[in-house]
Amino acid sequence: MILVVTQKRSLIGSKPGQRLAVKGLGLSGIGTRRVLANTPAIRGMISKVLHLVDVVEVDAEVNNGQ
């Protein structure tokens, strides 16, 4: 299973840890979208910034570029 994460809110006024979590997810601004593997580390970052992002679970496997 993979996760599609989209940033929906600005980081203005957010805490430094939340900013780092969004950066760690690979998001760089409102509307940016990333497809990420469903791992405990990714889930932890998402839970820290759930109010800033939208998350959609997709039943597919990550192809690793092949």
N, C-alpha and C positions, 0 to 999 in steps of 0.2 A: 504494500500500500504506500502511496506517496501523498504528499501534502502540497497544495498550491497555496502559497502565502502571499497576500497582497497588503501593502501598507495603505491604510485608509486615513490616518491622521498624522499631523505634523509632530515633530519631536520637540518643538518649542515648549519649554516649561517642564519637560520630562527629566527624570533623575538620570545621573550619569550611567548607572547600571542598565537602565532601560535603553539608553542611546547605544551602549555597547552591544546589547542583545539584538537590537534592530540591525546594527552593522554586521554582527555575526551571522545573521540570517541572510545577509546579502542584499538588503533593501537600502535604497539610497534616496528615496523621496516618495511623496504621495503618488499612488498609482503604480509603483514598481511592483513586479510580480516575480516570484521565484518558485520553482518546482524543487522540493526537497524530500529526502528520504525520511520516513517515519521512524526516527530513533529517539531514545530517551533524552539525549542532549538537545536535539531540535525541539522536542516537546517541552523541555524545561525553559528554553529561551522563549518559546511562544507563550507559555503560561505567564511569563514575566511581563509581556507586552501585549496581552490579549486585547486590551482596550484600544490599541493602536493599529491592529492588523485584522484582516479577515482570513480565515483558514477554511479550506475545502479539502476533504479527504477524497482521493480518487483511487479506485481499485485497479491499479496497474503496477507493474514492476519497473524500477529504474533500470534503464538500458545501458548505463555506463558508456555512452558514446559509441556503441557498436550497432 
